[in-house]
Structure formats: C-alpha cells, structure tokens
Amino acid sequence: MSSGDGGGGGGGHKGEGSCRAGLDAQGAVMSKVIAGIMTSVDGYITGPDDGPGSGLGTGGERLHNWAFGGRWSYETGPTGEMAGEDKAWMDEAMGGLGAVIAGRWTYEAAEHWEDKNPWGVPFFIVTHRPEEQPEGDAFVFVAGLVEAVDRAKAAAGEKDVHLMGGADVIRQGLAAGLVDELTVIIAPVVLGGGKRLFEGFGRDLELEHKGVRQTTHATFIDYAVGQL
C-alpha cells in the first residue's frame, strides 16, 4: 500500500484496525501509525531517475510486480492484477485503513493520482508549501509530519494511519518516534541504484518481529517499532 519516493501502489499493514490498535490509559482504542514501503533486496525503494511519469525509476516497476500479478512497465502499463496471498495481504491491510500520509515528492511523482484520492480515506500530504493545496477535498496539505500524524489519527478514529512514503517521510517518522509498526515488502530483485530506504538514517531502533508472509513476487515483513 505504500509507494517509494516516486509514487505507485504498494505496502501497508495487515489486520483489522480494531485488532491492531492499542489502548490508552482509559482503555479506549487508539489508532496506530504503520509505515509500509517496498524495497529491492539491496535496499532501494526506487530505481535511478525516478520522477513524474516514472515514479519508481528505471527498472523500479519490478518492486510492484506483486500488486499486478507479474511483470509490468510504465510503457505497457499493468496487464494483470494481484491474486492469491498478495491479494489476501492487501485486503487485510485495506480493512484496517483509516487515513493515509504521503510526502510531497511522492504526490508529485505519482502525478497527483490524476487529482483523485486513490485510497477512499482522508489523505494528508506533507509539504513545505501547504498553501498550494488543490481545490476540493481529495488531498489535505499540511506543513509538517507531526501535524499530519495528529490530523490523520483524528480522522482515522479507531482505524490505523498508513505512512506510505516516500523514504524521507518514513525516516522522519521513525526518527521522531511517530511510527508504531513498520512493514517492509522486499521484491526479489537487485536494482543496483536509486533511492535507499535508510539513506543517511542515524537512529538506533529496536524492532520486534511480528510476522512474515512469502509469495512468488514479494516477502512481507512486519515489525513493531521500539525506541532505545
């Protein structure tokens, strides 16, 4: 359900929101922030030269083969659809989805999703230029990640907030202690270049392994995020 710094569908989280959410001191259900993103085996979330029209960069389409049932390209477009365990994973993720956060570069690289919210839930875009929010209610531009998380949690209610990327936004969320769970979806490909998920990340984090799902096209690994 997530995209890399360049746009496209992808990772997310598993489980119903009411099951995944925690409880506050009064026993009320709280929303969780769950970051999810695809990577290659060598840790790239896009290939080289990502941007509008090629959101996953050169060769990066293969990171999303799981979402389209096999190989595809920006030239030909998807020719299939997700199936089997890939679809089951996505269906579970969507069942717990209450709000989504993305960075401005992801929004631009995805060419604004043709000005249509692709998720069907409140969608917040983190940007230095919130005054550039387009008309309508498809997207809400916010000036910082903390504000985005606060507003997304309020909008999500008892369901979860998906932090879809790009990589810089996920790094910011992890560094600031805003992320409760992290899903990394590893495609069986070595890209050799592009944007790395943890490029320049300097924090030491403790991760608790929560589960793994293996399919032909990807390995889905779920972690709870702790702070040292």
N, CA and C of each residue as an Amber inpcrd file, in Angstrom:
protein
   684
   0.8180000  -1.1770000   0.0000000   0.0000000   0.0000000   0.0000000
   0.8650000   1.2450000   0.0000000   2.0950000   1.1150000  -0.0140000
   2.9290000   2.2750000   0.0280000   3.6440000   2.4790000  -1.2650000
   4.1460000   3.6670000  -1.4830000   4.9830000   3.8550000  -2.6280000
   6.3410000   4.2830000  -2.1710000   7.2890000   4.2250000  -3.0530000
   8.5920000   4.7610000  -2.7620000   8.5880000   6.2550000  -2.9290000
   9.7770000   6.8790000  -2.9530000   9.8360000   8.3110000  -3.1370000
   9.1630000   8.6900000  -4.4360000   8.9970000   7.7780000  -5.3400000
   8.3310000   8.0290000  -6.5640000   6.9530000   7.5530000  -6.7400000
   5.9960000   7.2750000  -6.1720000   4.6420000   7.0740000  -6.4920000
   4.1960000   5.6550000  -6.7240000   3.2390000   5.1330000  -7.1760000
   2.7910000   3.7820000  -7.3970000   2.2040000   3.1280000  -6.1650000
   1.4460000   2.0660000  -6.2890000   0.8130000   1.4260000  -5.1420000
   1.7810000   0.5740000  -4.3850000   1.4590000   0.0890000  -3.2320000
   2.3760000  -0.7630000  -2.5600000   1.9970000  -1.0920000  -1.1560000
   2.9670000  -1.1390000  -0.2510000   2.8370000  -1.8110000   1.0090000
   1.9620000  -1.1570000   2.0100000   1.7530000  -1.7920000   3.0910000
   0.9010000  -1.2790000   4.1220000   0.9890000  -2.1390000   5.3310000
  -0.1000000  -2.5790000   5.8870000  -0.0610000  -3.3780000   7.0870000
  -1.1580000  -4.4190000   7.0270000  -1.0630000  -5.3700000   7.9250000
  -2.0310000  -6.4460000   7.9690000  -2.9180000  -6.2970000   9.1810000
  -4.1440000  -6.8050000   9.0740000  -5.0030000  -6.8990000  10.2470000
  -6.0480000  -5.8160000  10.3100000  -7.1240000  -6.1230000  10.9970000
  -8.1850000  -5.1420000  11.1720000  -7.7270000  -4.0500000  12.1210000
  -8.1660000  -2.8060000  11.8430000  -7.7350000  -1.6870000  12.6670000
  -8.0880000  -1.8870000  14.1200000  -9.2720000  -2.4310000  14.4260000
  -9.6800000  -2.5990000  15.8060000  -8.8260000  -3.6270000  16.5220000
  -8.2040000  -4.5400000  15.7520000  -7.3420000  -5.5380000  16.3640000
  -5.9350000  -5.0000000  16.5460000  -5.4950000  -4.1460000  15.5950000
  -4.1220000  -3.6720000  15.6300000  -3.9550000  -2.5000000  16.5740000
  -4.9770000  -1.7090000  16.7660000  -4.8460000  -0.5010000  17.5680000
  -4.6300000  -0.8480000  19.0280000  -3.9140000   0.0540000  19.7310000
  -3.6720000  -0.1460000  21.1490000  -4.7460000   0.5080000  22.0010000
  -4.5300000   0.4940000  23.3030000  -5.4640000   1.1070000  24.2400000
  -4.7570000   2.2110000  24.9980000  -5.4850000   3.3120000  25.2610000
  -4.9130000   4.3600000  26.0840000  -5.1730000   4.0490000  27.5550000
  -4.8070000   4.9910000  28.4410000  -4.9090000   4.7500000  29.8830000
  -6.3360000   4.5180000  30.3330000  -7.2930000   5.0220000  29.5790000
  -8.7040000   4.8500000  29.9200000  -9.3210000   3.6250000  29.2350000
  -8.4990000   2.8810000  28.4890000  -8.9890000   1.6860000  27.8240000
  -9.6300000   1.9430000  26.4800000  -9.5490000   3.1840000  25.9730000
 -10.1120000   3.5000000  24.6630000  -9.1640000   3.0260000  23.5620000
  -9.7300000   2.6060000  22.4310000  -8.9100000   2.1460000  21.3220000
  -8.2170000   3.3310000  20.6590000  -6.9040000   3.1880000  20.4000000
  -6.1260000   4.2420000  19.7670000  -5.6690000   3.7900000  18.3890000
  -5.6150000   4.7210000  17.4600000  -5.0840000   4.4490000  16.1360000
  -3.5750000   4.2180000  16.2060000  -3.0630000   3.3410000  15.3350000
  -1.6240000   3.1490000  15.1980000  -1.1440000   3.7790000  13.8990000
   0.1230000   4.2090000  13.9070000   0.7680000   4.6870000  12.6920000
   1.6560000   3.5600000  12.1750000   1.3490000   3.1090000  10.9550000
   2.0440000   1.9630000  10.3850000   2.6830000   2.3870000   9.0720000
   4.0060000   2.3960000   9.0360000   4.7320000   2.7380000   7.8250000
   4.9290000   1.4820000   6.9930000   4.7660000   1.6070000   5.6920000
   4.9590000   0.4690000   4.8160000   5.5410000   0.8970000   3.4940000
   6.5190000   0.1320000   3.0000000   7.1760000   0.5150000   1.7500000
   7.8420000  -0.7020000   1.1240000   7.9910000  -0.6810000  -0.2020000
   8.6720000  -1.7480000  -0.9190000  10.1430000  -1.4310000  -1.0940000
  10.9760000  -2.4740000  -1.0690000  12.3950000  -2.3040000  -1.3600000
  12.8830000  -3.4610000  -2.2190000  14.0060000  -3.2370000  -2.8620000
  14.7280000  -4.3180000  -3.5090000  15.5530000  -5.0580000  -2.4560000
  16.1430000  -6.1710000  -2.8320000  16.9910000  -6.9090000  -1.8970000
  18.1680000  -6.0540000  -1.4310000  18.6650000  -5.1560000  -2.2990000
  19.7720000  -4.2820000  -1.9120000  19.3040000  -2.9520000  -1.3380000
  18.0380000  -2.8550000  -0.9600000  17.5740000  -1.7440000  -0.1410000
  17.1110000  -0.4990000  -0.8540000  16.8450000  -0.5770000  -2.1550000
  16.3830000   0.5930000  -2.9020000  14.8600000   0.5920000  -3.0060000
  14.2680000   1.7750000  -2.8070000  12.8150000   1.8900000  -2.9090000
  12.3800000   2.4710000  -4.2580000  13.3410000   2.9150000  -5.0700000
  13.1300000   3.2330000  -6.4830000  14.3940000   2.8350000  -7.2300000
  14.2700000   2.7300000  -8.5540000  15.4430000   2.6670000  -9.3930000
  15.9510000   4.0750000  -9.6630000  16.9970000   4.2190000 -10.4750000
  17.5120000   5.5610000 -10.7990000  16.4860000   6.3860000 -11.5780000
  16.6270000   7.7000000 -11.4750000  15.8770000   8.6530000 -12.3020000
  14.3650000   8.5760000 -12.0890000  13.9380000   8.4450000 -10.8440000
  12.5090000   8.4470000 -10.5570000  11.9530000   9.8600000 -10.6700000
  10.6900000   9.9600000 -10.9970000  10.0340000  11.2570000 -11.1090000
   8.7180000  11.1060000 -11.8340000   8.0250000  12.2200000 -12.1050000
   6.7410000  12.1530000 -12.7970000   6.8460000  11.3680000 -14.0960000
   5.9080000  10.4570000 -14.2970000   5.9200000   9.5950000 -15.4690000
   6.7070000   8.3210000 -15.2790000   7.5670000   8.2930000 -14.2680000
   8.3530000   7.0980000 -13.9550000   8.6170000   7.1030000 -12.4550000
   7.5240000   6.9970000 -11.6990000   7.5990000   7.2070000 -10.2570000
   8.5150000   6.2550000  -9.5250000   8.7220000   5.0590000 -10.0660000
   9.5960000   4.0810000  -9.4270000  10.9670000   4.0180000 -10.0650000
  11.2400000   4.9110000 -11.0130000  12.5550000   4.9740000 -11.6180000
  12.8100000   3.8610000 -12.6190000  14.0130000   3.8730000 -13.1860000
  14.3910000   2.8890000 -14.1920000  14.4720000   1.4930000 -13.5800000
  13.6530000   0.5870000 -14.0680000  13.6370000  -0.7790000 -13.5590000
  12.8900000  -0.9650000 -12.2600000  12.4340000   0.1250000 -11.6520000
  11.7910000   0.0300000 -10.3470000  10.3910000  -0.5400000 -10.3760000
   9.7960000  -0.6420000 -11.5590000   8.4680000  -1.2310000 -11.6610000
   8.4120000  -2.6190000 -11.0210000   9.5330000  -3.3360000 -11.0800000
   9.5620000  -4.7020000 -10.5540000   9.2930000  -4.7630000  -9.0580000
   9.4870000  -3.6400000  -8.3630000   9.1610000  -3.6050000  -6.9390000
   7.6670000  -3.8220000  -6.7090000   6.8660000  -3.5240000  -7.7190000
   5.4070000  -3.6190000  -7.6000000   4.8180000  -4.7820000  -8.3880000
   5.6450000  -5.7220000  -8.7980000   5.1010000  -6.8760000  -9.5290000
   4.0190000  -7.5900000  -8.7270000   4.1740000  -7.6120000  -7.4090000
   3.1980000  -8.3070000  -6.5650000   1.8060000  -7.6790000  -6.6650000
   1.7700000  -6.3660000  -6.9250000   0.4880000  -5.6680000  -6.9730000
  -0.2420000  -5.8690000  -8.3000000   0.4760000  -6.3720000  -9.3090000
  -0.1180000  -6.5110000 -10.6360000  -0.0210000  -7.9350000 -11.1670000
   0.2750000  -8.8740000 -10.3100000   0.2710000 -10.2740000 -10.7070000
   1.4200000 -10.6920000 -11.5960000   2.4460000  -9.8670000 -11.7090000
   3.5910000 -10.2030000 -12.5530000   4.2530000  -8.9610000 -13.1140000
   5.1450000  -9.1590000 -14.0740000   5.9250000  -8.0460000 -14.6170000
   5.0370000  -7.0570000 -15.3630000   5.4210000  -5.7810000 -15.2780000
   4.7290000  -4.7130000 -15.9780000   5.7400000  -3.5950000 -16.2030000
   5.3820000  -2.5860000 -16.9480000   6.2740000  -1.4490000 -17.1710000
   5.4420000  -0.1930000 -17.3670000   6.0960000   0.9670000 -17.2500000
   5.3880000   2.2190000 -17.4790000   4.9850000   2.3560000 -18.9550000
   5.7350000   1.7070000 -19.8440000   5.4160000   1.8040000 -21.2600000
   4.1370000   1.0250000 -21.5990000   4.0140000  -0.1800000 -21.0710000
   2.8700000  -1.0300000 -21.4150000   1.7340000  -0.9250000 -20.4130000
   2.0470000  -0.4870000 -19.1990000   1.0610000  -0.4670000 -18.1380000
   0.8380000  -1.8590000 -17.5760000   0.1260000  -1.9660000 -16.4540000
  -0.1550000  -3.2800000 -15.8720000  -1.0270000  -4.1170000 -16.8040000
  -0.7370000  -5.4110000 -16.8630000  -1.5260000  -6.3100000 -17.6930000
  -2.2580000  -7.3630000 -16.8610000  -1.9990000  -7.3900000 -15.5590000
  -2.6480000  -8.3630000 -14.6900000  -3.1300000  -7.6970000 -13.4170000
  -3.4110000  -8.4930000 -12.4170000  -3.8530000  -7.9690000 -11.1340000
  -3.3630000  -8.8820000 -10.0190000  -3.3160000  -8.3440000  -8.8150000
  -2.8300000  -9.1430000  -7.6970000  -3.7890000 -10.2930000  -7.4140000
  -3.2160000 -11.3790000  -6.9140000  -4.0170000 -12.5760000  -6.6650000
  -3.4020000 -13.3480000  -5.5020000  -4.1000000 -14.3600000  -5.0500000
  -3.5770000 -15.2680000  -4.0330000  -3.2060000 -14.5650000  -2.7420000
  -2.0530000 -14.9130000  -2.2050000  -1.6050000 -14.3560000  -0.9350000
  -1.3310000 -12.8620000  -1.0290000  -0.8880000 -12.3810000  -2.1870000
  -0.6880000 -10.9420000  -2.3600000  -1.9970000 -10.1910000  -2.1590000
  -3.0510000 -10.6640000  -2.7860000  -4.3520000 -10.0180000  -2.6530000
  -4.9010000 -10.1550000  -1.2390000  -4.7010000 -11.3330000  -0.6340000
  -5.1830000 -11.5270000   0.7370000  -4.5090000 -10.5450000   1.6850000
  -3.2220000 -10.3340000   1.4950000  -2.4870000  -9.3830000   2.3350000
  -3.0360000  -7.9670000   2.1670000  -3.2470000  -7.5760000   0.9080000
  -3.7650000  -6.2300000   0.6540000  -5.1740000  -6.0650000   1.2020000
  -6.0170000  -7.0730000   1.0480000  -7.3820000  -6.9850000   1.5590000
  -7.3780000  -6.7800000   3.0800000  -6.5130000  -7.4870000   3.7740000
  -6.4070000  -7.3200000   5.2220000  -5.9340000  -5.9190000   5.5680000
  -4.9670000  -5.4240000   4.8110000  -4.4530000  -4.0790000   5.0570000
  -5.5320000  -3.0270000   4.8630000  -6.2820000  -3.1320000   3.7850000
  -7.3090000  -2.1430000   3.4950000  -8.4290000  -2.1850000   4.5340000
  -8.6640000  -3.3390000   5.1280000  -9.6990000  -3.4480000   6.1430000
  -9.4100000  -2.6260000   7.3840000  -8.1470000  -2.3540000   7.6710000
  -7.7950000  -1.5740000   8.8470000  -7.4110000  -0.1370000   8.5550000
  -7.6020000   0.3140000   7.3110000  -7.1080000   1.6150000   6.8820000
  -8.0720000   2.7320000   7.2440000  -7.5580000   3.7420000   7.9970000
  -8.3910000   4.8720000   8.3850000  -7.9650000   6.1960000   7.8050000
  -6.6650000   6.3460000   7.4810000  -6.1310000   7.5690000   6.8870000
  -4.7530000   7.2570000   6.3270000  -4.2850000   8.1030000   5.3990000
  -3.0030000   7.8960000   4.7330000  -2.2100000   9.1950000   4.7490000
  -0.8770000   9.0550000   4.8940000   0.0380000  10.1980000   4.8260000
   1.0990000   9.9000000   3.7730000   1.3940000  10.8910000   2.9460000
   2.4760000  10.7800000   1.9660000   3.2540000  12.0860000   1.9250000
   4.4670000  12.0150000   1.4070000   5.2730000  13.2040000   1.2070000
   4.9510000  13.8880000  -0.1120000   5.3700000  15.1320000  -0.2410000
   5.0650000  15.9170000  -1.4470000   5.7310000  15.3140000  -2.6820000
   6.9490000  14.7650000  -2.5450000   7.6050000  14.2020000  -3.7130000
   6.8330000  12.9950000  -4.2420000   6.3330000  12.1650000  -3.3500000
   5.5210000  11.0280000  -3.7770000   4.2810000  11.5160000  -4.5160000
   3.6480000  12.5390000  -3.9890000   2.4610000  13.1380000  -4.6190000
   2.7880000  13.6370000  -6.0280000   3.9190000  14.3170000  -6.1750000
   4.2920000  14.8500000  -7.4850000   4.6960000  13.7340000  -8.4390000
   5.4770000  12.7710000  -7.9420000   5.9420000  11.6830000  -8.8000000
   4.7890000  10.8260000  -9.2980000   3.7370000  10.7170000  -8.4750000
   2.5380000   9.9710000  -8.8860000   1.6080000  10.8100000  -9.7480000
   2.0770000  12.0090000 -10.1240000   1.2930000  12.9330000 -10.9530000
  -0.0850000  13.1960000 -10.3570000  -0.0550000  13.3750000  -9.0070000
  -1.2500000  13.7630000  -8.2340000  -2.3610000  12.7160000  -8.3150000
  -2.0100000  11.4960000  -8.7150000  -3.0230000  10.4450000  -8.8750000
  -4.2030000  10.9570000  -9.7080000  -3.8530000  11.7550000 -10.7300000
  -4.8750000  12.3480000 -11.6100000  -5.9080000  13.1360000 -10.8100000
  -5.4370000  13.7520000  -9.7330000  -6.2700000  14.6010000  -8.8730000
  -7.4120000  13.8510000  -8.2040000  -7.2170000  12.5260000  -8.0220000
  -8.2250000  11.7130000  -7.3510000  -7.5730000  10.9470000  -6.2000000
  -8.1830000  10.9920000  -5.0480000  -7.6920000  10.2460000  -3.8890000
  -7.7980000   8.7480000  -4.1830000  -6.6570000   8.0170000  -4.2170000
  -6.7210000   6.6000000  -4.5830000  -7.1250000   5.6790000  -3.4420000
  -7.2610000   6.2090000  -2.2340000  -7.4660000   5.3520000  -1.0590000
  -8.8950000   5.3370000  -0.5380000  -9.6550000   6.3900000  -0.7850000
 -11.0120000   6.4310000  -0.2630000 -11.1020000   6.7460000   1.2170000
 -10.0070000   7.2150000   1.8040000  -9.9710000   7.6680000   3.1990000
  -9.2150000   8.9930000   3.2140000  -9.2740000   9.7700000   4.3000000
  -8.5520000  11.0430000   4.3350000  -7.0710000  10.8700000   4.0090000
  -6.5680000  11.7210000   3.1340000  -5.2190000  11.5920000   2.5870000
  -4.4830000  12.9060000   2.8140000  -3.4030000  12.8500000   3.6170000
  -2.6530000  14.0350000   4.0200000  -1.2910000  14.0490000   3.3190000
  -0.9430000  15.1970000   2.7440000   0.3170000  15.3610000   2.0220000
   1.2110000  16.3220000   2.8070000   2.3930000  15.8580000   3.1900000
   3.3450000  16.6790000   3.9420000   4.1460000  17.5290000   2.9530000
   4.1200000  18.8460000   3.1450000   4.7550000  19.7500000   2.1920000
   5.2010000  21.0240000   2.8830000   6.2340000  21.6480000   2.3200000
   6.6590000  22.9690000   2.8050000   5.7600000  24.0740000   2.2710000
   4.8690000  23.7270000   1.3390000   4.0260000  24.7410000   0.7040000
   2.5520000  24.3430000   0.8210000   2.0260000  24.3330000   2.0380000
   0.6230000  23.8980000   2.2100000  -0.3720000  24.7980000   1.5010000
   0.0280000  26.0300000   1.2070000  -0.8880000  26.9530000   0.5170000
  -1.1680000  26.5030000  -0.9170000  -0.4210000  25.5240000  -1.4270000
  -0.6310000  25.0290000  -2.7810000  -1.6280000  23.8640000  -2.8460000
  -2.3260000  23.6210000  -1.7500000  -3.3270000  22.5500000  -1.7490000
  -4.3360000  22.7880000  -2.8630000  -4.6290000  21.7410000  -3.6550000
  -5.6070000  21.9160000  -4.7350000  -7.0200000  22.0740000  -4.1960000
  -7.9070000  22.5610000  -5.0320000  -9.2950000  22.7050000  -4.6320000
  -9.9260000  21.3300000  -4.4260000 -10.9930000  21.3280000  -3.6390000
 -11.6730000  20.0710000  -3.3500000 -11.1250000  19.4270000  -2.0870000
 -11.6010000  18.2260000  -1.7960000 -11.2260000  17.5650000  -0.5550000
 -10.4820000  16.2530000  -0.7860000  -9.9200000  16.0530000  -1.9960000
  -9.2080000  14.8040000  -2.2800000  -7.9220000  14.7030000  -1.4690000
  -7.2340000  15.8290000  -1.2610000  -5.9580000  15.8560000  -0.5530000
  -5.9470000  17.0180000   0.4330000  -5.3130000  16.7830000   1.5900000
  -5.1240000  17.8330000   2.5920000  -3.6280000  18.0670000   2.7370000
  -3.1630000  19.2690000   2.3980000  -1.7550000  19.6090000   2.5240000
  -1.4850000  20.1140000   3.9440000  -0.4240000  19.5970000   4.5750000
  -0.0410000  20.0320000   5.9140000   1.4470000  20.3550000   5.9350000
   1.8380000  21.2480000   6.8440000   3.1760000  21.8140000   6.8130000
   4.2410000  20.9500000   7.4740000   3.8620000  19.9020000   8.1930000
   4.8610000  19.0760000   8.8540000   4.3050000  17.7150000   9.1980000
   5.2120000  16.7710000   9.4670000   4.7880000  15.3990000   9.7060000
   4.0350000  15.2470000  11.0240000   4.4390000  15.9450000  12.0750000
   3.7500000  15.8390000  13.3640000   2.2980000  16.2670000  13.2120000
   2.0750000  17.3990000  12.5350000   0.7090000  17.8550000  12.3010000
  -0.0660000  16.8410000  11.4640000   0.5910000  16.2860000  10.4540000
  -0.0720000  15.3020000   9.5960000  -0.5040000  14.0820000  10.3960000
   0.3720000  13.5930000  11.2760000   0.0410000  12.4230000  12.0920000
  -1.1140000  12.7440000  13.0350000  -1.0690000  13.8970000  13.6760000
  -2.1510000  14.2830000  14.6000000  -3.4950000  14.3390000  13.8710000
  -3.5050000  14.9630000  12.7110000  -4.7640000  15.1070000  11.9670000
  -5.2230000  13.7700000  11.3860000  -4.2680000  12.9600000  10.9520000
  -4.6290000  11.6560000  10.3980000  -5.1960000  10.7410000  11.4710000
  -4.6210000  10.7600000  12.6720000  -5.1600000   9.9480000  13.7670000
  -6.5690000  10.3790000  14.1200000  -6.7860000  11.6770000  14.1590000
  -8.1300000  12.1690000  14.4680000  -9.1260000  11.7200000  13.4130000
  -8.7000000  11.7280000  12.1510000  -9.5850000  11.3300000  11.0670000
  -9.8120000   9.8230000  11.0300000  -8.8020000   9.0520000  11.4490000
  -8.8720000   7.5870000  11.3550000  -9.7380000   6.9670000  12.4360000
  -9.9260000   7.6580000  13.5430000 -10.7050000   7.0950000  14.6400000
 -10.0050000   5.8750000  15.2230000 -10.6820000   4.7260000  15.2440000
 -10.1060000   3.5090000  15.7930000  -9.2890000   2.7340000  14.7590000
  -9.2930000   3.1850000  13.5110000  -8.5150000   2.5050000  12.4830000
  -7.1010000   3.0780000  12.4300000  -6.2820000   2.5010000  11.5430000
  -4.8690000   2.8380000  11.5240000  -4.5260000   3.8970000  10.4850000
  -3.4040000   4.5560000  10.7290000  -2.8510000   5.5450000   9.8110000
  -1.7070000   4.8840000   9.0500000  -1.7670000   4.9460000   7.7320000
  -0.7150000   4.3710000   6.8990000   0.2250000   5.4740000   6.4390000
   1.4980000   5.3630000   6.8080000   2.5460000   6.2780000   6.3520000
   3.1950000   5.6200000   5.1390000   2.8290000   6.0840000   3.9390000
   3.1810000   5.3510000   2.7240000   4.5050000   5.7710000   2.1080000
   5.1180000   6.8210000   2.5900000   6.3720000   7.2570000   1.9920000
   6.2180000   8.6180000   1.3380000   7.2650000   9.0330000   0.6630000
   8.4570000   8.2770000   0.3260000   9.3740000   8.0090000   1.5000000
  10.5780000   7.5700000   1.1420000  11.5390000   7.1330000   2.1340000
  11.8630000   8.2270000   3.1410000  11.9840000   9.4650000   2.6890000
  12.3380000  10.5500000   3.6000000  11.2830000  10.7440000   4.6780000
  10.0090000  10.6600000   4.2990000   8.9280000  10.8170000   5.2760000
   8.9410000   9.6630000   6.2790000   9.1980000   8.4520000   5.8080000
   9.2720000   7.3090000   6.7190000  10.4680000   7.4530000   7.6610000
  11.6050000   7.8940000   7.1540000  12.7650000   8.1270000   8.0280000
  12.4430000   9.1770000   9.0820000  11.7840000  10.2510000   8.6670000
  11.4010000  11.2890000   9.6320000  10.4940000  10.7180000  10.7170000
   9.5090000   9.9130000  10.2990000   8.5900000   9.3340000  11.2640000
   9.2670000   8.4010000  12.2440000  10.1820000   7.5730000  11.7540000
  10.9180000   6.6620000  12.6290000  11.8270000   7.4370000  13.5750000
  12.5230000   8.4390000  13.0640000  13.4460000   9.2180000  13.8860000
  12.7190000   9.9840000  14.9840000  11.4930000  10.4260000  14.7030000
  10.7290000  11.2150000  15.6710000   9.9000000  10.3510000  16.6160000
   9.9540000   9.0380000  16.4650000   9.1770000   8.1610000  17.3360000
   7.6900000   8.1770000  17.0480000   7.3090000   8.4920000  15.8040000
   5.9010000   8.6000000  15.4450000   5.3300000   7.3010000  14.8860000
   6.1790000   6.3330000  14.5760000   5.7560000   5.1030000  13.9030000
   5.6440000   3.9640000  14.9120000   4.5000000   3.2940000  14.9200000
   4.2810000   2.1600000  15.8180000   4.6990000   0.8390000  15.1950000
   4.4690000   0.6960000  13.9000000   4.8110000  -0.5440000  13.2110000
   5.3740000  -0.2120000  11.8340000   6.2400000  -1.1070000  11.3530000
   6.8900000  -0.9320000  10.0530000   6.7330000  -2.2110000   9.2550000
   6.2260000  -2.0850000   8.0290000   6.1830000  -3.2030000   7.0930000
   7.1440000  -2.9260000   5.9520000   8.0590000  -3.8560000   5.7250000
   8.9770000  -3.7740000   4.5900000   8.6200000  -4.9050000   3.6310000
   8.3330000  -4.5460000   2.3990000   7.9760000  -5.5230000   1.3660000
   9.1730000  -5.6480000   0.4300000   9.8170000  -6.7940000   0.4480000
  11.0600000  -6.9920000  -0.3000000  10.7720000  -7.7450000  -1.5920000
  11.0640000  -7.1040000  -2.7160000  10.9090000  -7.7530000  -4.0190000
  12.1750000  -8.5370000  -4.3430000  12.0550000  -9.6690000  -5.0120000
  13.2290000 -10.4830000  -5.3280000  13.9960000  -9.9240000  -6.5260000
  14.5770000  -8.7480000  -6.3360000  15.3110000  -8.0800000  -7.3990000
  16.4240000  -7.2460000  -6.7680000  17.5430000  -7.1210000  -7.4560000
  18.6420000  -6.2330000  -7.0660000  18.6740000  -5.1020000  -8.0840000
  18.4280000  -3.8700000  -7.6290000  18.3480000  -2.7280000  -8.5380000
  19.7030000  -2.0900000  -8.8070000  20.6000000  -2.1200000  -7.8360000
  21.9370000  -1.5890000  -8.0530000  22.0570000  -0.0820000  -7.9960000
  20.9520000   0.6310000  -7.8250000  20.9890000   2.0840000  -7.7430000
  19.5880000   2.6280000  -7.5570000  19.5190000   3.9110000  -7.2160000
  18.2310000   4.5490000  -6.9650000  18.2370000   5.2220000  -5.6150000
  17.0970000   5.2170000  -4.9280000  16.9680000   5.8130000  -3.6010000
  16.8500000   4.7050000  -2.5640000  17.6610000   4.8110000  -1.5330000
  17.6620000   3.8060000  -0.4670000  16.6850000   4.1920000   0.6370000
  16.0670000   3.1820000   1.2270000  15.1150000   3.4310000   2.3010000
  15.7810000   4.1240000   3.4840000  16.9450000   3.6580000   3.8970000
  17.5650000   4.1810000   5.1120000  18.8090000   5.0230000   4.8250000
  18.8710000   5.6410000   3.6680000  19.9950000   6.5120000   3.3260000
  20.1230000   7.6440000   4.3530000  21.2740000   7.7280000   5.0270000
  21.5400000   8.8000000   5.9770000  20.8160000   8.6800000   7.3030000
  20.1480000   7.5780000   7.5600000  19.3970000   7.4170000   8.8140000
  20.3630000   7.1110000   9.9440000  20.2970000   7.8970000  11.0340000
  21.2810000   7.7630000  12.0990000  20.7610000   7.2490000  13.4200000
  19.4680000   6.8840000  13.4860000  18.8930000   6.4200000  14.7440000
  19.1250000   4.9290000  14.9480000  19.1840000   4.5460000  16.2270000
  19.2590000   3.1430000  16.6150000  17.8720000   2.7330000  17.0920000
  17.2380000   1.8010000  16.4000000  15.8850000   1.3830000  16.7360000
  15.8520000  -0.1070000  17.0570000  15.0000000  -0.4700000  17.9790000
  14.7570000  -1.8720000  18.3110000  13.4590000  -2.2870000  17.6260000
  13.5150000  -3.3490000  16.8230000  12.3410000  -3.8430000  16.1100000
  11.9480000  -5.2080000  16.6430000  10.6490000  -5.3900000  16.8320000
  10.1230000  -6.6940000  17.2490000   9.4630000  -7.3550000  16.0550000
   9.9010000  -8.5550000  15.7330000   9.3540000  -9.2500000  14.5740000
   7.9240000  -9.6990000  14.8690000   6.9820000  -9.2950000  14.0030000
   5.5730000  -9.6190000  14.2320000   5.0170000 -10.6510000  13.2490000
   5.6650000 -10.8140000  12.1180000   5.1600000 -11.7880000  11.1670000
   5.7870000 -11.6270000   9.8050000   5.6770000 -12.6860000   9.0050000
   6.2190000 -12.6580000   7.6510000   5.2730000 -13.4330000   6.7380000
   5.1470000 -12.9490000   5.5130000   4.3390000 -13.6390000   4.5140000
   5.1490000 -13.6990000   3.2230000   5.2800000 -14.8910000   2.6740000
   6.0870000 -15.1070000   1.4760000   5.1890000 -15.4180000   0.2870000
   5.3970000 -14.7090000  -0.8360000   4.6850000 -15.0160000  -2.0680000
   5.7010000 -15.1240000  -3.1970000   5.2190000 -15.4140000  -4.3820000
   6.1220000 -15.5150000  -5.5370000   6.8160000 -14.1950000  -5.8120000
   6.1100000 -13.0970000  -5.6010000   6.6030000 -11.7900000  -6.0260000
   7.2020000 -10.9500000  -4.9070000   7.0100000 -11.3230000  -3.6390000
   7.4800000 -10.4610000  -2.5520000   7.5110000 -11.2150000  -1.2310000
   8.2770000 -10.6440000  -0.3050000   8.2870000 -11.0950000   1.0910000
   7.8320000  -9.9250000   1.9490000   6.7530000 -10.1140000   2.6950000
   6.1740000  -9.0690000   3.5330000   6.6220000  -9.3050000   4.9730000
   7.3380000  -8.3420000   5.5390000   7.8490000  -8.4930000   6.9080000
   7.2940000  -7.3700000   7.7710000   6.6310000  -7.7480000   8.8700000
   6.0230000  -6.7800000   9.7830000   6.8280000  -6.6810000  11.0690000
   7.0760000  -5.4490000  11.5150000   7.8070000  -5.1970000  12.7580000
   7.0140000  -4.2310000  13.6590000   7.0830000  -4.4330000  14.9550000
   6.7380000  -3.3860000  15.8990000   7.9900000  -2.5640000  16.1400000
   7.8200000  -1.2530000  16.2780000   8.9630000  -0.3570000  16.4080000
   9.1140000   0.0650000  17.8530000  10.2860000  -0.1950000  18.4330000
  10.6130000   0.2700000  19.7760000  11.6210000   1.3920000  19.7280000
  11.7830000   2.0810000  20.8150000  12.7450000   3.1700000  20.9140000
  13.7850000   2.8210000  21.9830000  15.0710000   2.9680000  21.6310000
  16.1180000   2.7230000  22.6090000  16.3900000   3.9750000  23.4260000
